[in-house]
Amino acid sequence: MGFLLRWLSAFVLLAATYNPTEWSYIRWAAKNWQEQLPLAVFIGLVLLIAYVLFLTAVLRGIGAVGVALILAVIGALIWVLYSWGWLSLENPSANTWIALIALSVVLAVGMYWGIMWRRLSGQLEVDDDGEL
């Protein structure tokens, strides 16, 4: 259940920021920035904080190499599905949703990696420099 919640929160963050529908922060802010600039800036800062939290956890969890490897695996999976004819890449809107799902999986794996590592290895990693 923990991974699913992390994936769902990552997907909501990414889709709220941008998606091919009219219901995204980027489209809303571009359309309403003159009338609602303070609100657009506020929401943008809240989204930025969420991205910083996610990206910090992901880079600490799996690092840049881990992100690249997970993206490579997802890319290979998309390639396999496309080559079998199960996936069409002709629709730009569908491609955007595929990208959102792929990126949310990367964020969720990065967020969940520490928990998964402890369960698989039985080890606990501690980053403590002795200061509180």
N, C-alpha and C positions, 0 to 999 in steps of 0.2 A: 504494500500500500504506500510505503514511503516514496518509492521511485515514481509511482503513478502521480502522486501529489506534486512532486518536484517537476515532472514532465508537464503536467497540466499548468502549473504556475509559470513555467518557462514559455509554454505555448501561448498562454494568455498575455504575458508581457510582450512577446514578439508580435502577436496578432493585434494587440491593442495599439502598438506603435505603428505598424504598417500591415495592411492586407489589401487585396484587390477590390474590396467593397468600399462603400463610402464611410464605413464605421471604423475609422482608424485615426489616431492622433495626427499623423502627418497630413492627411487630407483635410481633417477638421481645422488644424492650425493654419494650413495654407489658405483655406477659404475664409477663415474668420480672424486672421491675425490683426487686422486693422481695428475691428470692433472690440475684440476680446484679448488684446495683447497681454495684460497681466495674468489672466487665467491660462493662456497658452504657455507663457513662461513658467508659471507655477507647475502645471501638469508636466511640462517638459523636464523640469528639474526633478520632479518626483520619479519620472521614468528614468532619468539619468542615474539617480541614486539606486534604483532597482537594478539597472544594468551594471553599475559598479559593484554592487553586492554579488550579483550572479557571476560576473567575470572574475572577480577576485577569488571566489570560492572555486570556480572551474580551474583557473590557472594554478591555484594551490593544490587542487585535487589531482588533476591529470596533466597539467602543464601544456605548453604549446605543441609539443610532439604528440601528446595524447589527443588533443583537439584535432590535429592533422590526421592522425590515424583513424579516429572515429569518423571524421568527414570522408576519408578515403573508403572506409567500409560502407558507409551509407551511399556514397557515389557508386561503388561497385554494385551494391544491391539495386540501385535505380537502373544501372546499366543492364543488369541481368533481367529485371522486370521488363525493361524496354525491348531487349533482344528477344524475349519470349512472346512479345506482343501483348503483355498484360498491362502495359503502361504506355500512354501516348504523350509525347512532349510537344504536341502541336498547339495546345491551348496555353497562352501566357498566364492566364488566371490560375489554372491548375498548377503550372510550374511554380508560381509564387507560393501556393499552399504547400507544395512538396518541399520547397526551400524552408518554409516556416516550420514544418514538421521536422525536417532534418536538423535545423539549427536548434530547435527545442530539445531534440534527443541529445545533442551534444551538451547543451547546458544541463540537462537532467542527469546525464551520466557523470559529468564533472561534479555536480552537487552531491551525487549519491556515492561517488567513488570511495570516499573515506569509510563510509558505513559498509559498503560491499567488501572492501579490502580487509576490514577487521573480521567480518564474517568468514571470508575465505581463508585467511591466514591465521586467525586467532591471535593476531598481534595488535598491539596498540602503539601508535606513533604519537609522540609528545613533542611539540615544539615549545619548549620552555627555556627561556634564557635566564631564569632565576629572578626576574623582576616582575612585580605586580602592577 
